[in-house]
Structure formats: C-alpha cells, structure tokens
Amino acid sequence: MQTITITKSVAVVANYDVLVLGGGPAGVFAALAAARQGAKCAIVEQYGFLGGMATAGLVMPLSVFTYQNKRVIGGIPWEFLERLEAMGGGYIEKPLGNVAFDPELYKLCMQRMVLEAGVDLYMHSYLTGCTMGDNGTIQCAIIENKNGTEALAAKVFVDCTGDADLAAMAGVPMQPQNGEPLQPLSTYFVLAGVDTSSPLISEAMHHNKQGVNCHCLPIREYLLEHAEELNLPEFGGPWFCTTLHDGCVAVNMTRAAGDACNNRDYTAAECRLREDVYRMADCLRNNFKEFENCYVSAVATQAGIRETRRIKGVHTMSAEEYISGYQYTDSISRGAHPIDIHATKGNSQVTHFLEQAAYVPYRALIAENFPNLLVAGRCISADRKAFASMRVQASCMGTGQAAGVAAAMCAASGCTVQSVDIDSLVSKLREIGAEI
Ligand SMILES: Cc1cc2nc3c(=O)[nH]c(=O)nc-3n(C[C@H](O)[C@H](O)[C@H](O)COP(=O)(O)OP(=O)(O)OC[C@H]3O[C@@H](n4cnc5c(N)ncnc54)[C@H](O)[C@@H]3O)c2cc1C
C-alpha cells in the first residue's frame, strides 16, 4: 500500500490539569468530579452534545442505580438523575432502578452541569492522536476541528471514548479477544404514533421488574414463530422503552455483527442497520394493532456500540469476582446490572443475574507503565463477562466519577496514577456520595 508522510507544527492551545476525552456517561462524570475537586478541566467530544450512547445512540433506559432497592451508584451521577427528574426528563422505574429518560433533556442537563462546574468544552472535536514524553507519559492530545489541528496539554488524561481511543494511540495493551465475537451493533429508533396506553405496550415500555428480561415477550414469540414468512433480519428483544412522551417508544431491536473500531465494518453496519430500522418498523406496523399508525420519528445518530477495545489494566475484573460481589482492597465503584451478552449472529442473548451488587477496583482504570492515564466507562479492564454488566450507563458514570477524583488528586500532588493513595481516594469519593 502506498503511504505518505505528514509533518506539521501544531499549536498547543491550552493546558489543563485534567483532560477528559469523550463526553458520554463516563466522561461527563469524570470531568465533573475532577472540576469539583478543583482541577482545571476540559472535555473533548466529537458531537455538538453530551451523553454518548445515551443520546447519540438513543440507548435507553439508563441502567441501573440500585440493586434490590438499595442504591449502589451515588454522588454526582445521582445528583444528575435528580436534576433530570426535576426537569421532567427522567423517571426512575422502581424497584429495578432503571431510568427512562428524554434524550434531549439528558443532553441539556449534562451540559448545564458541566458548564456550571467550569469545565471547558471542545465540541465537534475529534481526538486523532497524542504526543508522548518519557516513560509512557502522555503530553498532548491532538484534536481536529474546524479550526484545524490543535494540541491540548494536560497533567492527567482520562480516556472516556468508550473505544479506548487515547489508550490505543498511546500504546496501552488491550484485552485479547480470544477468538470470541464482539457483541453486535444495534441502531435504536423512536416510533411515534404507537398506542402506548394499550396494556401490551404500557407494560413493555417500563423496565421495572427485578430478575427478568424486560423484552416484549408476546411480540418476540410472534416474530420468532413467523420469522421466515416475515423475512425479518436478525433481531434482538424487541425492547420498547418510554421516552416519556405519549405515543412514542424507543425500540432496541436491530442487530448486526461488526467492529466499530474498523471504519469499513462500521460503515457497512450503519448502512445495513438503517435499512433494517425501516423493515422492522414496517413489520411492527403490519402485524400488531398497537403499532398500526406508527412511524419512525428518529433514528440514532450512530449505530449503538456494545463492545470494542478494553485496556489490559493493572487488574482485570473477572466474571467470578464480579458475580460473587468480591470486595477489592481498592474498590471505587459498583455495578448492579445482570451480565448481558447479545449473540452476534441470530436472535439470542445470555443473561446472568448477579448474586449481589459487584465492586470495581481502581486498578481496572489504570495500566502499568502509563503514569498519567486513566480510563473509565466501557473501556476499563474487565473480562468479557464482567464487562457485559459493567458496560451500562450508571456503572460507567460511577467509574467516571472515581477516575475524575483520582485524576484531580494526581494533578494536584504530581503523583502517578499508579501511586494514588487509595484510602484518600475512597474517602474523597465517599465525601461526595459515592456508594462503595
Ligand atoms: C444496543 C445497546 C443497548 C444498550 N442498552 C443499555 C441499557 O439498556 N441500559 C444502559 O444503561 N446501557 C445500555 N447500553 C450500554 C451503554 O449505553 C454504553 O455502554 C455506555 O453509554 C458507555 O458509556 P461510555 O461513556 O463509556 O461511552 P459512550 O457512551 O460510548 O461515550 C463515549 C463518548 O466519547 C465520544 N468519542 C468517542 N471517540 C471519540 C474521539 N475519537 N474523539 C472525540 N470524541 C469521541 C463519543 O462521541 C461519546 O460521546 C447499551 C448499548 C447498546 C449499544
């Protein structure tokens, strides 16, 4: 393949204590936590809004803040939830603790909190690279936007891109795939004109039952039985979720294999899934009276990504530790969602309910030999099964909050992320309301 070499001078346009890459559920709370600890902080985000998969992917509900009615994710994420509810944009489904939300108000609520905390925002800015100093230290993140190429220097970086983009650029080793397929990509869509007051839909769109899959079983059974005559592509669920607006449900149903970190794969999946959205909407309209007047009112900005890269951290959380609620000496957050693995091919899903709420160790947020890098959210160090629970939004918010506090401590003291004082980190997290 022909190659070209590009050399250019790039201005270092700002210098931060903590720079967060990615403004999704993990990144927003990493930035809020760091800024509230006094760090000068910024977020780099490719879109013109915050929320990541929750808003760009229309992924709902927001799972899950409680385990058997006991809160397991607290602090700033809980404050967000209360503010979102007060704005009329969130609704906690009890007893399960899933949160139904309005994605536009989710964006607005996050944006308000971030700006109030004094966090700088670089929207419409894509992280494309980094410069490295000695001994694995990241010096600058390189971003591209309409200003051109810019560099942002920071003492500490928190990778919340979901795909571990910064960590990969810096050369952090990643979890091996061991020949196992990635979980499938799914494009969410919103249907309007649905009979949301019908018993079938009003029950299915509230994900509130503990210990059961919240998919719409009668529709699933019909679709599986008539799959051939309906000529439906592979599907999951379907799961319907209220957007808090009468007549509207978000639909999680499409499914395609693909690696979102491979541009050609992801492009092909986007195009196929957009077609599938309309095939599935037609199928629902033509076969179920609750959908007879429905139409597609929104398609997610991007195909939802369940799984891509995860770092090989100082500790990799195993499924055994996770399911049994193993308490690490450096636990910094928790998770309460079932282990939830969607088949890459076909219509199935493996779900494993937890014996108790799980713990997350600080060592899963850092790698050996990278002294000023933390990760949070979907790309932390976990095996495939533990990850399949930790990937949900509230868990990502919890690790973001912990990474933000740790990053601010490192920036203030000059210590490496590997030598953070764990007792002090945990007590700061408890002070701000984290449940550990
Ligand atoms: C189909 C599907 C169903 C799901 N169901 C649920 C559910 O029911 N409940 C639940 O809670 N969770 C669910 N999830 C999981 C959850 O939405 C995500 O795992 C979670 O949002 C991950 O948060 P994050 O902050 O780590 O990453 P993301 O949400 O992916 O956020 C990453 C952010 O970084 C930005 N970014 C990425 N790369 C760059 C770059 N190079 N430059 C600049 N910006 C960048 C992105 O735009 C994004 O804003 C589901 C996911 C999918 C795909």
The ligand as a Gaussian input file, in Angstrom:
#p B3LYP/6-31G(d) Opt

LIG

0 1
 C      -27.733000      -1.533000      21.687000
 C      -27.286000      -1.125000      23.048000
 C      -28.124000      -1.313000      24.126000
 C      -27.746000      -0.888000      25.388000
 N      -28.619000      -0.991000      26.413000
 C      -28.343000      -0.350000      27.568000
 C      -29.337000      -0.220000      28.569000
 O      -30.456000      -0.733000      28.449000
 N      -29.017000       0.485000      29.686000
 C      -27.795000       1.082000      29.847000
 O      -27.590000       1.759000      30.850000
 N      -26.836000       0.924000      28.938000
 C      -27.068000       0.248000      27.796000
 N      -26.099000       0.142000      26.834000
 C      -24.700000       0.490000      27.146000
 C      -24.354000       1.942000      27.327000
 O      -25.160000       2.803000      26.573000
 C      -22.878000       2.229000      26.992000
 O      -22.045000       1.136000      27.272000
 C      -22.421000       3.433000      27.771000
 O      -23.044000       4.572000      27.231000
 C      -20.909000       3.602000      27.697000
 O      -20.556000       4.855000      28.254000
 P      -19.135000       5.478000      27.946000
 O      -19.162000       6.855000      28.483000
 O      -18.075000       4.535000      28.359000
 O      -19.042000       5.517000      26.336000
 P      -20.001000       6.210000      25.280000
 O      -21.385000       6.289000      25.755000
 O      -19.723000       5.482000      24.008000
 O      -19.417000       7.691000      25.190000
 C      -18.180000       7.944000      24.560000
 C      -18.149000       9.383000      24.111000
 O      -16.872000       9.663000      23.525000
 C      -17.047000      10.309000      22.265000
 N      -15.904000       9.895000      21.430000
 C      -15.558000       8.639000      21.092000
 N      -14.433000       8.645000      20.369000
 C      -14.066000       9.947000      20.243000
 C      -12.975000      10.583000      19.611000
 N      -12.004000       9.889000      18.977000
 N      -12.923000      11.915000      19.665000
 C      -13.870000      12.649000      20.322000
 N      -14.926000      12.087000      20.937000
 C      -15.005000      10.743000      20.908000
 C      -18.382000       9.793000      21.771000
 O      -18.970000      10.685000      20.831000
 C      -19.186000       9.688000      23.054000
 O      -19.847000      10.892000      23.376000
 C      -26.448000      -0.305000      25.569000
 C      -25.604000      -0.120000      24.482000
 C      -26.023000      -0.517000      23.233000
 C      -25.112000      -0.278000      22.078000

